[in-house]
Amino acid sequence: MEIISTNIAQPQTFQWHGKEVTTGIYKKPIDVPIHLEKDRVRSDEVSDRKVHGGEFKACYLFSANQYPYWQNLYPNLDWTYGMLGENLTVKNLDEKQLYIGDKYKVGNALIQITQPREPCFKFAHKFGSEAVLQQFIDHGYSGTYVRVLEVGTVKNGDLFQLVERSNNSLSIFHLFKLLYAEHKNKKHISVLLTNEALPPSIKKRLMPFLR
């Protein structure tokens, strides 16, 4: 996996159901290194800290390999890297090969895979379509959030080096499917509840399905 674009956002506002909403989803390539901090990417807009940023969502990665799929669905949008809201556009990122708890060295930072991205109304507004939410869920390639175990700087061309593979875990792809599945796999949930890299909020969502 290789970083091919570093992206940050300035705050933008839009009207949603009569209310003004501020968002940091409109990320643009800056073509310079960015600094990964414990709870965010330095200089990047994080408007709603209830659902973005923080320990388990410090930085968002999305695969460059998935861009053709979305460009084909929405050819009239102004396409640049960062369009999916990611801080790092990563070549050959494969959610089926990223497991919750995996640790990677990239640049001089140490990161850990934590959770898939779930689409929200801001994503729909950016794409100009409510349908994009279900399309994103159905496609299954969500990108991944990470937490930053060791702060550091990353840049275009940096490669991801696997430092530690998480045992008894689930891939980002399969966790994303599990979150939206009507009938949830209890064995998978049991495994995830012991994984310290999975955010408590997701554990809380999944626990009732063990009953």
Secondary structure, DSSP 8 states (H G I E B T S, - for coil): -EEEEEEE---EEEEETTEEEEE----EE--S-EEE-SSSBTT-----TTTSSSGGGSEEEEEGGGHHHHHHH-TTS---TTTTS-SEEEET--GGG-BTT-EEEETTEEEEEEEE----HHHHHHHT-THHHHHHHHH----EEEEEEE-EEE-TT-B-EEEE--SS--BHHHHHHHHH-SS--HHHHHHHTT-TTS-HHHHHHHGGGG-
